[in-house]
Amino acid sequence: MDQHDHAAHGHAPAATWGTAASATLHCLTGCAIGEVLGMVVGTALGWSTGPTVVLSIALAFVFGYALTMRGVLRAGVGFRQALKVALAADTVSIVVMELIDNAIMVGVPGAMDAGLASGLFWGALAFSLLVAFVLTVPVNRWLISRGKGHAVVHQYH
């Protein structure tokens, strides 16, 4: 049986590296949309680092949860329950990703002040998201192995 067959029988998906990478990629998609949008808006408006990072984090959570909820809602689950599933599935993963990618963005000298036309800004942002992905995969594998994180949403796929 593959990991989807396990989910169909009420079992948690196998905590393989592939499953963890897939869960992390799903999380990264929502985080990246919010992160990039927040960085672009904050930078374009000339905001300082603090408000830009706060906006990026808030949008990463909004888009991360929204992507998970979209699939769960499509499975016929009500809004409240879909939100609970998204919170359980994605919160730890998003927190880890946001801590890592924002620490890198703030830590790369000049990246936050470089401007949208700068290779430094886009390079640092791409690098921060890549590192966040790589370091979050083991976290998601650990969560899945315990029936947590992405494992709670798997039954709705």
One Martini backbone bead per residue (centre of mass of N, CA, C, O) as a GRO file, in nm:
protein
  157
    1MET     BB    1   0.098   0.035   0.019
    2ASP     BB    2   0.042   0.350   0.009
    3GLN     BB    3  -0.005   0.645   0.174
    4HIS     BB    4  -0.307   0.671   0.075
    5ASP     BB    5  -0.413   0.398   0.173
    6HIS     BB    6  -0.373   0.451   0.471
    7ALA     BB    7  -0.565   0.695   0.489
    8ALA     BB    8  -0.826   0.539   0.397
    9HIS     BB    9  -0.787   0.347   0.676
   10GLY     BB   10  -0.700   0.561   0.917
   11HIS     BB   11  -0.405   0.607   0.870
   12ALA     BB   12  -0.113   0.720   0.889
   13PRO     BB   13   0.129   0.831   0.728
   14ALA     BB   14   0.424   0.776   0.630
   15ALA     BB   15   0.749   0.873   0.771
   16THR     BB   16   0.886   0.983   0.522
   17TRP     BB   17   1.082   1.186   0.340
   18GLY     BB   18   0.875   1.228   0.113
   19THR     BB   19   0.637   1.313   0.289
   20ALA     BB   20   0.783   1.549   0.427
   21ALA     BB   21   0.851   1.705   0.169
   22SER     BB   22   0.561   1.739   0.072
   23ALA     BB   23   0.456   1.891   0.321
   24THR     BB   24   0.668   2.121   0.302
   25LEU     BB   25   0.594   2.220   0.021
   26HIS     BB   26   0.311   2.301   0.091
   27CYS     BB   27   0.394   2.504   0.308
   28LEU     BB   28   0.587   2.675   0.133
   29THR     BB   29   0.383   2.790  -0.059
   30GLY     BB   30   0.228   2.965   0.142
   31CYS     BB   31   0.470   3.108   0.269
   32ALA     BB   32   0.587   3.233   0.010
   33ILE     BB   33   0.355   3.405  -0.071
   34GLY     BB   34   0.349   3.574   0.191
   35GLU     BB   35   0.645   3.654   0.211
   36VAL     BB   36   0.677   3.795  -0.059
   37LEU     BB   37   0.446   3.993  -0.035
   38GLY     BB   38   0.545   4.129   0.226
   39MET     BB   39   0.823   4.219   0.118
   40VAL     BB   40   0.722   4.382  -0.119
   41VAL     BB   41   0.538   4.580   0.026
   42GLY     BB   42   0.735   4.687   0.241
   43THR     BB   43   0.953   4.779   0.038
   44ALA     BB   44   0.777   4.961  -0.150
   45LEU     BB   45   0.689   5.144   0.114
   46GLY     BB   46   0.951   5.178   0.305
   47TRP     BB   47   0.973   4.995   0.529
   48SER     BB   48   1.079   4.861   0.787
   49THR     BB   49   1.168   4.565   0.909
   50GLY     BB   50   0.950   4.502   1.118
   51PRO     BB   51   0.682   4.542   0.952
   52THR     BB   52   0.764   4.354   0.721
   53VAL     BB   53   0.789   4.094   0.887
   54VAL     BB   54   0.506   4.091   1.004
   55LEU     BB   55   0.358   4.079   0.735
   56SER     BB   56   0.493   3.819   0.629
   57ILE     BB   57   0.397   3.634   0.855
   58ALA     BB   58   0.095   3.678   0.835
   59LEU     BB   59   0.073   3.588   0.533
   60ALA     BB   60   0.188   3.305   0.568
   61PHE     BB   61  -0.042   3.204   0.744
   62VAL     BB   62  -0.280   3.266   0.562
   63PHE     BB   63  -0.182   3.099   0.311
   64GLY     BB   64  -0.123   2.833   0.449
   65TYR     BB   65  -0.409   2.782   0.558
   66ALA     BB   66  -0.568   2.823   0.293
   67LEU     BB   67  -0.454   2.581   0.136
   68THR     BB   68  -0.555   2.367   0.329
   69MET     BB   69  -0.856   2.446   0.340
   70ARG     BB   70  -0.927   2.403   0.047
   71GLY     BB   71  -0.904   2.090   0.053
   72VAL     BB   72  -1.096   2.037   0.294
   73LEU     BB   73  -1.347   2.177   0.179
   74ARG     BB   74  -1.360   1.992  -0.077
   75ALA     BB   75  -1.425   1.737   0.122
   76GLY     BB   76  -1.683   1.868   0.303
   77VAL     BB   77  -1.587   2.053   0.516
   78GLY     BB   78  -1.624   2.270   0.742
   79PHE     BB   79  -1.488   2.563   0.830
   80ARG     BB   80  -1.412   2.513   1.128
   81GLN     BB   81  -1.278   2.236   1.082
   82ALA     BB   82  -1.075   2.331   0.869
   83LEU     BB   83  -0.927   2.522   1.057
   84LYS     BB   84  -0.839   2.311   1.264
   85VAL     BB   85  -0.676   2.142   1.067
   86ALA     BB   86  -0.480   2.366   0.977
   87LEU     BB   87  -0.363   2.428   1.253
   88ALA     BB   88  -0.258   2.137   1.309
   89ALA     BB   89  -0.090   2.097   1.038
   90ASP     BB   90   0.084   2.402   1.016
   91THR     BB   91   0.202   2.563   1.255
   92VAL     BB   92   0.484   2.446   1.307
   93SER     BB   93   0.592   2.474   1.019
   94ILE     BB   94   0.556   2.781   0.993
   95VAL     BB   95   0.722   2.870   1.233
   96VAL     BB   96   0.989   2.752   1.139
   97MET     BB   97   1.006   2.894   0.867
   98GLU     BB   98   0.986   3.189   0.972
   99LEU     BB   99   1.230   3.191   1.153
  100ILE     BB  100   1.436   3.127   0.934
  101ASP     BB  101   1.377   3.326   0.694
  102ASN     BB  102   1.386   3.590   0.867
  103ALA     BB  103   1.668   3.558   0.987
  104ILE     BB  104   1.809   3.570   0.714
  105MET     BB  105   1.705   3.836   0.604
  106VAL     BB  106   1.815   4.002   0.849
  107GLY     BB  107   2.119   3.878   0.837
  108VAL     BB  108   2.153   3.996   0.561
  109PRO     BB  109   2.334   4.233   0.451
  110GLY     BB  110   2.101   4.463   0.302
  111ALA     BB  111   1.840   4.307   0.211
  112MET     BB  112   1.603   4.491   0.335
  113ASP     BB  113   1.737   4.760   0.169
  114ALA     BB  114   1.774   4.690  -0.147
  115GLY     BB  115   1.529   4.627  -0.308
  116LEU     BB  116   1.341   4.505  -0.581
  117ALA     BB  117   1.597   4.540  -0.799
  118SER     BB  118   1.761   4.340  -0.624
  119GLY     BB  119   1.957   4.061  -0.599
  120LEU     BB  120   1.987   4.051  -0.294
  121PHE     BB  121   1.695   4.028  -0.216
  122TRP     BB  122   1.618   3.773  -0.394
  123GLY     BB  123   1.847   3.589  -0.300
  124ALA     BB  124   1.783   3.591   0.003
  125LEU     BB  125   1.493   3.489  -0.023
  126ALA     BB  126   1.551   3.223  -0.165
  127PHE     BB  127   1.750   3.115   0.045
  128SER     BB  128   1.560   3.125   0.292
  129LEU     BB  129   1.352   2.919   0.175
  130LEU     BB  130   1.543   2.683   0.132
  131VAL     BB  131   1.639   2.651   0.424
  132ALA     BB  132   1.359   2.618   0.547
  133PHE     BB  133   1.293   2.359   0.403
  134VAL     BB  134   1.532   2.178   0.493
  135LEU     BB  135   1.474   2.226   0.814
  136THR     BB  136   1.159   2.124   0.806
  137VAL     BB  137   1.149   1.830   0.720
  138PRO     BB  138   1.226   1.689   0.994
  139VAL     BB  139   0.989   1.804   1.150
  140ASN     BB  140   0.765   1.672   0.975
  141ARG     BB  141   0.853   1.383   1.016
  142TRP     BB  142   0.813   1.379   1.319
  143LEU     BB  143   0.513   1.453   1.320
  144ILE     BB  144   0.407   1.223   1.141
  145SER     BB  145   0.515   0.989   1.328
  146ARG     BB  146   0.285   1.115   1.552
  147GLY     BB  147   0.016   1.216   1.397
  148LYS     BB  148   0.103   1.498   1.302
  149GLY     BB  149   0.038   1.754   1.124
  150HIS     BB  150  -0.006   1.640   0.811
  151ALA     BB  151  -0.158   1.383   0.913
  152VAL     BB  152  -0.441   1.531   0.972
  153VAL     BB  153  -0.496   1.594   0.649
  154HIS     BB  154  -0.473   1.326   0.483
  155GLN     BB  155  -0.781   1.224   0.488
  156TYR     BB  156  -0.867   1.473   0.271
  157HIS     BB  157  -0.716   1.372  -0.007
   0.00000   0.00000   0.00000
